[in-house]
Amino acid sequence: MRMHPTTARLLASLLLTAATAAGCVQPQRGPVQVQGPQTTQQRAATPVTPMPNREGSVKFAVLGDWGDGSNGQMAMAAQMFRTHQQFPYEFVLTVGDNIYGSERPQDFERKFEIPYKWLLDRDVKFYASLGNHDQPEQAFYKPFNMDGKVYYSFTKSNVKFIALHSDYLDPEHIAWLQKELEGSREDWKIPYFHHPPYSSGGRHGSHLTHREVLEPLFVKHNVSVVFTGHDHIYERVKPQQGIVYFVAGSGGKLRGGDIDRTTGITAVANARERVFVICEISGDELVFNAVSQSGAVIDSGVITRRK
């Protein structure tokens, strides 16, 4: 990707600010050579709990509620790259609210192409789903790999990923989902979308209508894991009818303290730090780390596929 000089200067400035905010580098006087988030010092400062990193496994990341162009987003993007250096995930699932505010070409550059340049340059693909702050026209933005469709599916090895548009769960959409699940021969079927059927977020919480419509299909067709966003927190929900639901809504936006501790559904939750999730699927196991902006692993575990 060849950038205009003005864009390059903006990238250098934002990266320095983001890295400083994340505690990765100290401010320096005089000219600063921005090397990106791959320096030896930074790698040593941000260890990731070892993933299996098996040959031939499906490796991916999950990111939600992220595209606001803020310094916080830049710091999170820098951490995503540092993590990629240790765990080379192949693609990123986005669970919506990809671009906040205006969606002009320069906004896609500032809120997506600049923050994730190092990942994009290494051919890490982003497979987007849409949130309530996203325009449907994002489906035609080629780097989001939606092929003009607001809901779609794709397959990697033995895993089928299903992107839903949870703003519009109309009968046609649900009929399509049912057909995708029934026709799948993959071992894993992983839906991802914006509005969470289960959430302890104080601002929004669980979307009961989505749960009523989607959960019976997920249970019937042996879905094991679901990724969502919308609430600007990280949460792993206790298994519900055998399914593990994640809320990964703090990839850029963060709503500190926004967790309702009375729901009784929380396994692990964090509303203090921006978080994204890395996953590796091999055979019947999915290994995950929830990685914070500072590089700390705040949650990890192994999920066994339902059969």
N, C-alpha and C positions, 0 to 999 in steps of 0.2 A: 504494500500500500504506500504510494508516494504522497506525502503530505505537503501542503502549502507551508511556506516558512512561518507564517503567523500561527498556523495550527501546531507546528512543531514546537514553537516557543510556548504556546499554551500547554501542550502536553508536558513539556519539561517542568514548567512552573507548578502544574497541578500534581505531578508525580512527587515532586520534592515536598509539597505541602502534605500530601497524603502519607508519604513515608514518615515524615516527622510526626504527624498526628498519631500514627500507629506505633510510634516508639521504635522505628526501624533505623533511622539515621538521625544524627544530631545536626542542627543548623550550622552552616559553615559561612565564613566570611569570604568575600571575593568570588571569583568565577567558580561555578559548580559544574562538574561533568556528570550529567545524569546518565547512569548506566542501566537504568531500569531496575526492577526488583530481583535481580539475579546475582547480586554480589555475594561473595563468600561470607562476609560478615552477617548479611541479612539471612542467608540460609541457615547459618548456625544459630541465629537468634529465634528462628521460628520452626522448631521441629514439629513434625507431624507424626502422630502415633502410627507405627508401621502398618501399612496395608499389606495384604498378601502379595499384591503385584504379580499375580500369576500370568504366565504367557497364555494368550488366547482368551483371557477373561474379558468381560465387558466392564469398562471403566468410564464413569461419568460423574458429573457434578450437577447440583441442583441449586438454583438461584431464584429468589423471588423479591418483588417490590423494590426495584433497584435503580431504575434509570432516571435519576434526578439531576445528574451532572454535578453533584456536590463533592466537596473534599472527602466526605465519608465514603461516598461511592468509589472515589479514586483509591482510597486506602484499602477498601475491600477488594477491588480489582487487582491491586498490587499483591495482596495476600493470596489471591487466587492463582496468580502466576507463580509465586514462590512455592505454593503447594504443588502446582503442576510440575515443577522441576524435580520434586521428590516422588510424586505420584502422577504419572503422565496420563491423566484422564483424556478421553478422546472427544468428548462432546459435553455440552451443558444443556440441561433442561431448564427452561424458565417457566415459572408458575405465575406469570402475569405481572401487570403494572411495569411493563418494560420501558416505557417512555412517559414520564410525567410532564404535563404541560403541553406546550406547542410541539408539533411534530413536523417541522420544516426539515429540509435536508441538512441544514447546519445543526439542528437539534439531534438528529441521529448520529451525526459526527461527534458532537460534544458529549452525548449521553451514552453512546455505545462504541463507536469506532475508536475513539481516543482511549477511553478507559481500558478496553480489552484488546488493544492493538497487539500486545505480545502474544496473547492466546490466538488471535486471528492469524497472525503471521506464522504460527506453527500449525495452522490448519485445524484448530479446535473449532468444531461446529457448534452453533447455537440453534437449538430447536425450541422455538417459542410457543407458549400458549398465551392467550390474551386475558387481561384483567379489566376491571371496570374503568381504569384510567386510560385504556388503550383504544385507539381507533381501529376498526376492522381493516382499514387499508394497510395496516402493518403486515397483513398476510402476504402482501405483494413485495415486501422488502426482502430482497434475496438473501441477505445474511441471516435472516431469521428462519430460513429453510422451511417455510410453510406452504410453498408452491401455490399461493393464492387461496388457501383454504383456512377457514377459521377453526376447523377441527379436522384432525388427520391422524394417521398412525405411521410408524416406521418400525423396522425390525433390525436388531443387531444380534447376530448369533442366535441364541435360544430365548431372546427377550423381545417381546412386542411392547413398544411404548405408544401410549394412546393420549394424544393431546385433545382436551375438551375445551369448549368455549362456555364456561359456566355462567356467563351473563345471560345466555340464551339457551336454556335446556328445553327446547321445544320438542314436540313429538317426533319430528323428522330426525333431530339430533339424537334422541334417545334410541330410536329405531336403528340408526347407523351404529351407535355404540353396541347395542345388543348383537347386531350382526358381526361386528368386529370381534367381540368376545366369543361368540359361538363358533366363528370360523377360525379362530386362532389355534394353531398347532404348536405354538411355542410353549416352553415350560413356564416361563414368567410372562405375566401380563401386568404392565405397570401404567395405570392412568395417572395423568398429572394435569392440574388445572388450578384455577385461582381461589374460588370460594370453598372453605374447608367444611366438610360435613361434621368434623369434630375439631373444636378449638377452645382453649381457655383464654383466648384474648379478650380483654375487657372491653375493647372498642366494638368488636363485631361478634366474636364467639362462634359457636356452632351454627351452621346454616341447616336448619332442620328440614326444609323442603328439599334441599339437595340430598341430604341423607336419606330421606324417604324414597326418592326416585332412584338414586344411584346404588345405595348399599345392597339392596336385594340382588342386583345384577353382579356386583362385585363378589358377594358371597357365593352365588350360584356358580360362577365361572372361575372360582379358585384364585381370585386376586389376593396377593399377599401383602402388597405395599402400595400406598397412595401418597403422592406428594402434592401439597397445596401451599397457598400463601395467604394474602389479604390482611391478616393480622400481622403487624410489624414486630413479630417476636419469633423466636425459635421454640418449637414444641414437638416432642415425640409423645404421641398419645399411647396410653396403655392399649394393648390389642383389643379391638372391638370385633366380636364374632370371628376372631382369628386373623384380622387384618390390622396392620400397623399403619397409622396415619401420621404423616409429618406435616407440620406447619413451618415453612421455610420463608417467612415473609420479612426478613430483616437483612436482605442483601445490600440494601442502600439506605432505605428508610428504616428508622428505629423509633419505637414508641416505648420509652423506658418505663419500667414498672407496670406495664399493661398486661398483667397476668392475674386472672381470677383463680385463686388457690382453693376455691370451694367447689369446683366442678367435679372433682374426684376422678378425672380422666387422665391427668398428667402423669407421665412417667418421668420426663425431664423437660424443663422449660427454662428459657433465658431471655430476659428483656433488657439486659444491660449492655450487650455487645451485638454488633452486626455479625451475622453468621451465614455461611453457606455449607452445603453438605457434599461430601464426596462418597462415592459408592463403588463397589466392585462385586460383580456377580460371577460366580464360578460354580457350575453344577447346581445344587439345590440351596446354596448359601449366598446371601447378600451381606457383605461387610460394609459398615458405614462409619464415617467420622463426621461430626459436626464441628466445623473449624471456625473460630472467631476471627475478627479483624486483626487481633494481636497475634494470631498464629496458634493460640491454645486450642486443644481439642476438648470441647465442653461436653461431648456426648459421643459414645461409640458403642458398637455392638454387632451382633450377627443375627440375621433374620433367616429362618428356614422356610423354604417355599411350602405353601399349602398344597396338598395333593388330593 
